[in-house]
Amino acid sequence: MSDLRVNFLGKTLAGPVVAASGTFGFGEEYAAIEDLSLLGGISGKGLTLNGQPGNKGERLLETPSGLMNSIGLQNPGVDHFIQHELPVMKRLGTTAWANLGGHSVEEYCEGARRLSETDVDFIELNISCPNVKQGGLAYGIHCADASGVVAAVRKCCTKPLVVKLSPQAEDIAEMSKAVEAAGADAISLCNTFQACAIDLEKRRPVFDNIFAGLSGPAVRPIALRMVWQAVGAVQIPVVGLGGILTGRDALEFIMAGATLVQVGTANFMDPGACARITREIGAWMDAHGVATLDEVRGCAR
């Protein structure tokens, strides 16, 4: 049998598939559905320091090849997560990732400081959040903004720091280099793509915020291109995500050089997707005489 284990930032993960933030809750609901011990980890619902209720109006819209969402980072806050959700995550038999957002550098830093005092395994920094001090543009668009927030968080974060990039970045390769230089231990990409939908009967946008995030199979080839660019730009590990539905999809990202993959929208179609995709990767490896993922990681390059 092939060995699916992956060494990632000092930890040995059971497999290369991590459940993506915002699509898996904090994992508890899935424990009775699939074998979570097969997973490399669970990235919990995106957190902000004090929590927030999320957006009003429509929040989800299915597309012909994906899903649009405008959830608005609804979450219970960092302290509630530490007291209630994290202990449950730590009992699920896989690594616990805290996905952290913020609307100011100070919020990011305080959240990272509090999470660093816990037994969470990784902190995944979501820099797609709006920088309210800079007119609402996401931190992940301009290299200088991204570098600034990552450098500040790095000073108060003692956990392995994975920075999640936005596809809206001006230049993915340069953005990757910037966050690596600022102290990121790894990069994950990419977050959802900005999109729009119109309700013909109401004659107005479906979402109150007009634009929403698009994920799912439609974005996979674009996400794969961005992962290829990031891998070529940095020396730190890259976690690839975007529209992965099958083991073959995941292997494309790994052959492009990704150390791990994350699976998101597929969980809504198939609640057992993460474990299934892990098994499919193993079956492909067995059929092709591949003993470890290191044998094929980056081979397409």
C-alpha positions as CSV (number, residue, x, y, z in Angstrom):
1,M,0.0,0.0,0.0
2,S,1.2,3.5,-0.8
3,D,2.3,5.8,2.0
4,L,0.1,8.9,2.0
5,R,1.8,10.6,4.9
6,V,3.1,14.1,4.4
7,N,5.7,16.0,6.5
8,F,4.4,19.6,6.8
9,L,6.1,22.3,8.9
10,G,7.4,19.9,11.5
11,K,4.4,17.6,11.8
12,T,3.6,14.3,10.1
13,L,0.1,14.5,8.6
14,A,-1.9,11.3,7.9
15,G,-2.7,12.4,4.3
16,P,-2.4,15.2,1.8
17,V,-6.0,16.4,2.0
18,V,-7.1,19.2,4.4
19,A,-10.7,20.3,4.7
20,A,-10.9,23.9,3.6
21,S,-12.1,26.7,5.9
22,G,-15.7,27.7,5.6
23,T,-16.8,24.4,4.2
24,F,-16.4,22.0,7.1
25,G,-17.5,23.9,10.1
26,F,-15.1,22.9,12.9
27,G,-15.3,19.2,11.9
28,E,-17.6,17.8,14.5
29,E,-20.6,17.3,12.2
30,Y,-18.5,15.2,9.8
31,A,-17.1,12.8,12.4
32,A,-20.0,10.4,12.0
33,I,-19.9,10.6,8.2
34,E,-16.2,10.0,7.3
35,D,-13.0,8.8,8.8
36,L,-11.4,12.0,9.8
37,S,-8.2,10.2,10.8
38,L,-7.4,9.9,7.1
39,L,-7.3,13.7,6.7
40,G,-4.2,15.8,6.9
41,G,-6.2,18.4,8.9
42,I,-9.3,20.5,9.2
43,S,-9.2,24.3,8.7
44,G,-12.0,25.6,10.8
45,K,-14.5,28.3,10.0
46,G,-12.8,31.7,9.5
47,L,-12.4,33.6,12.7
48,T,-12.2,37.2,13.6
49,L,-11.1,38.5,17.0
50,N,-14.5,39.4,18.4
51,G,-16.8,37.4,16.0
52,Q,-19.4,38.8,13.7
53,P,-22.9,37.9,12.5
54,G,-22.2,37.8,8.8
55,N,-24.0,39.3,5.8
56,K,-27.7,39.9,5.4
57,G,-29.7,38.7,2.4
58,E,-28.9,35.8,0.1
59,R,-25.7,34.0,1.1
60,L,-25.4,31.1,-1.3
61,L,-26.1,30.6,-5.0
62,E,-25.4,27.5,-7.0
63,T,-23.8,28.0,-10.4
64,P,-23.6,25.5,-13.3
65,S,-20.1,24.5,-12.2
66,G,-19.6,25.8,-8.6
67,L,-21.0,27.8,-5.8
68,M,-21.1,31.5,-5.0
69,N,-21.1,32.6,-1.4
70,S,-21.5,35.9,0.5
71,I,-21.4,34.6,4.1
72,G,-19.5,37.6,5.5
73,L,-17.2,35.7,7.9
74,Q,-19.9,34.8,10.3
75,N,-18.1,33.3,13.3
76,P,-18.1,33.0,17.1
77,G,-14.9,34.9,17.7
78,V,-11.4,33.8,18.8
79,D,-12.1,33.3,22.5
80,H,-15.3,31.3,21.9
81,F,-13.3,29.1,19.5
82,I,-10.6,28.5,22.0
83,Q,-13.0,27.6,24.8
84,H,-15.6,25.6,22.8
85,E,-14.7,24.5,19.2
86,L,-11.0,23.9,19.5
87,P,-11.2,21.2,22.2
88,V,-13.7,19.3,20.0
89,M,-11.3,19.7,17.0
90,K,-8.4,18.3,18.9
91,R,-10.4,15.1,19.6
92,L,-11.2,14.4,15.9
93,G,-7.9,12.5,15.2
94,T,-6.3,15.0,12.7
95,T,-4.6,18.4,12.9
96,A,-6.5,21.5,13.8
97,W,-6.0,24.6,11.7
98,A,-7.3,28.0,12.9
99,N,-8.2,30.3,10.0
100,L,-7.8,33.9,11.2
101,G,-9.1,37.0,9.5
102,G,-9.2,40.6,10.7
103,H,-10.1,44.2,9.7
104,S,-7.0,45.8,11.1
105,V,-3.4,44.8,11.8
106,E,-4.1,45.1,15.5
107,E,-7.0,42.6,15.2
108,Y,-4.9,40.1,13.3
109,C,-2.1,40.4,15.8
110,E,-4.2,40.0,18.9
111,G,-6.0,37.0,17.4
112,A,-2.7,35.4,16.5
113,R,-1.3,36.0,20.0
114,R,-4.3,34.4,21.7
115,L,-4.3,31.4,19.3
116,S,-0.6,30.9,19.8
117,E,-1.3,30.2,23.5
118,T,-3.4,27.2,22.6
119,D,-2.7,23.7,21.3
120,V,-3.9,24.5,17.7
121,D,-1.6,23.0,15.2
122,F,-1.5,25.7,12.5
123,I,-2.7,29.2,12.0
124,E,-3.9,30.0,8.5
125,L,-4.0,33.7,8.0
126,N,-6.8,34.9,5.7
127,I,-5.5,38.1,4.0
128,S,-8.6,38.4,1.8
129,C,-10.3,40.5,4.5
130,P,-10.9,44.2,3.9
131,N,-8.4,46.7,5.3
132,V,-10.8,49.3,6.7
133,K,-8.0,51.8,7.2
134,Q,-7.2,51.7,3.5
135,G,-10.6,52.1,2.1
136,G,-11.8,48.5,2.2
137,L,-9.4,46.9,-0.2
138,A,-8.3,43.4,0.8
139,Y,-4.9,43.1,2.5
140,G,-4.2,40.4,-0.1
141,I,-4.3,42.7,-3.2
142,H,-1.2,44.8,-2.8
143,C,2.2,43.2,-1.8
144,A,3.0,46.0,0.6
145,D,-0.3,45.6,2.5
146,A,0.1,41.8,2.7
147,S,3.8,42.0,3.7
148,G,2.9,44.5,6.5
149,V,0.2,42.4,8.1
150,V,2.2,39.1,7.8
151,A,5.3,40.7,9.3
152,A,3.3,42.1,12.2
153,V,1.5,38.8,12.9
154,R,4.8,36.9,12.6
155,K,6.2,38.9,15.6
156,C,3.4,37.6,17.9
157,C,2.7,34.2,16.4
158,T,4.6,31.2,17.7
159,K,2.6,28.7,15.7
160,P,3.4,27.6,12.1
161,L,1.9,30.3,10.0
162,V,0.2,29.5,6.7
163,V,-0.8,32.6,4.7
164,K,-3.9,32.2,2.5
165,L,-3.6,34.2,-0.7
166,S,-6.4,35.9,-2.7
167,P,-6.7,35.4,-6.4
168,Q,-7.3,39.2,-6.6
169,A,-3.6,39.7,-5.9
170,E,-1.9,42.0,-8.4
171,D,0.8,39.4,-9.1
172,I,0.6,35.9,-7.5
173,A,4.4,35.2,-7.8
174,E,5.3,38.6,-6.3
175,M,2.7,38.2,-3.6
176,S,4.1,34.8,-2.7
177,K,7.6,36.2,-2.4
178,A,6.4,39.1,-0.3
179,V,4.7,37.0,2.3
180,E,7.5,34.5,2.4
181,A,10.0,37.4,3.1
182,A,7.6,38.7,5.8
183,G,7.8,35.4,7.7
184,A,5.1,33.0,6.3
185,D,6.0,29.4,6.9
186,A,3.8,28.2,4.1
187,I,1.3,29.6,1.6
188,S,-2.2,28.3,0.7
189,L,-4.1,29.4,-2.4
190,C,-6.3,30.3,-3.6
191,N,-9.3,31.9,-1.9
192,T,-12.6,32.4,-3.8
193,F,-12.8,34.4,-7.0
194,Q,-14.9,37.6,-7.0
195,A,-18.1,37.1,-9.1
196,C,-21.5,38.5,-9.7
197,A,-25.1,37.3,-10.3
198,I,-28.3,39.0,-11.3
199,D,-31.8,38.0,-10.2
200,L,-33.9,38.6,-13.4
201,E,-37.2,38.6,-11.6
202,K,-36.1,41.2,-9.0
203,R,-33.9,43.0,-11.7
204,R,-31.1,43.5,-9.2
205,P,-28.0,41.7,-7.9
206,V,-28.6,38.4,-6.1
207,F,-26.3,39.4,-3.2
208,D,-26.7,42.5,-1.1
209,N,-22.9,43.2,-1.5
210,I,-23.3,42.8,-5.3
211,F,-20.2,40.7,-5.6
212,A,-19.6,37.2,-4.0
213,G,-17.0,34.6,-3.9
214,L,-17.0,31.9,-6.6
215,S,-15.6,28.4,-5.8
216,G,-15.9,24.9,-7.3
217,P,-14.8,23.1,-10.5
218,A,-15.1,26.2,-12.7
219,V,-12.1,27.8,-10.9
220,R,-9.8,24.7,-10.8
221,P,-7.7,25.4,-13.9
222,I,-7.1,29.0,-12.8
223,A,-6.3,28.0,-9.3
224,L,-3.9,25.3,-10.6
225,R,-2.1,28.0,-12.7
226,M,-1.8,30.2,-9.6
227,V,-0.4,27.3,-7.5
228,W,2.1,26.6,-10.3
229,Q,3.2,30.2,-10.1
230,A,3.5,30.3,-6.3
231,V,5.5,27.1,-6.2
232,G,8.0,28.5,-8.7
233,A,8.4,31.7,-6.7
234,V,9.1,30.5,-3.2
235,Q,11.0,28.0,-1.1
236,I,8.3,27.4,1.5
237,P,5.5,24.8,1.1
238,V,2.5,25.6,-1.0
239,V,-1.0,24.3,-0.2
240,G,-3.2,24.1,-3.3
241,L,-7.0,24.5,-3.4
242,G,-9.7,25.4,-5.8
243,G,-12.4,23.2,-7.3
244,I,-10.9,19.8,-6.3
245,L,-13.5,17.1,-6.6
246,T,-11.5,13.9,-7.2
247,G,-8.2,12.3,-6.4
248,R,-7.1,13.0,-9.9
249,D,-7.8,16.7,-9.4
250,A,-5.8,16.7,-6.2
251,L,-2.9,14.9,-7.9
252,E,-2.7,17.7,-10.6
253,F,-2.0,20.2,-7.8
254,I,0.6,17.9,-6.2
255,M,2.3,17.3,-9.6
256,A,2.4,21.1,-10.0
257,G,4.4,21.1,-6.7
258,A,1.8,21.5,-3.9
259,T,2.8,19.9,-0.6
260,L,-0.9,19.5,0.4
261,V,-4.3,20.2,-1.0
262,Q,-7.5,21.6,0.5
263,V,-11.0,20.5,-0.4
264,G,-13.9,22.9,0.0
265,T,-17.0,23.1,-2.2
266,A,-16.9,19.3,-2.8
267,N,-17.9,18.8,0.8
268,F,-21.3,20.3,0.0
269,M,-21.8,17.9,-2.9
270,D,-20.4,14.9,-1.0
271,P,-20.0,15.1,2.8
272,G,-17.4,12.3,2.5
273,A,-15.4,14.0,-0.1
274,C,-12.2,14.5,1.8
275,A,-11.8,10.9,2.8
276,R,-12.9,9.7,-0.6
277,I,-10.4,11.9,-2.4
278,T,-7.7,10.7,0.0
279,R,-8.6,7.1,-0.9
280,E,-8.6,7.9,-4.6
281,I,-5.1,9.4,-4.4
282,G,-3.9,6.2,-2.7
283,A,-5.6,4.0,-5.3
284,W,-3.9,5.9,-8.2
285,M,-0.6,5.6,-6.4
286,D,-1.0,1.8,-6.0
287,A,-2.1,1.4,-9.6
288,H,1.0,3.3,-10.8
289,G,3.6,1.9,-8.4
290,V,4.1,5.1,-6.6
291,A,5.2,4.5,-3.0
292,T,5.1,8.1,-1.6
293,L,3.8,11.4,-2.8
294,D,7.4,12.7,-2.8
295,E,7.9,10.6,-6.0
296,V,5.4,12.7,-8.0
297,R,5.3,16.0,-6.1
298,G,6.4,18.7,-8.7
299,C,7.1,16.1,-11.4
300,A,5.1,18.1,-14.0
301,R,7.5,20.9,-13.7
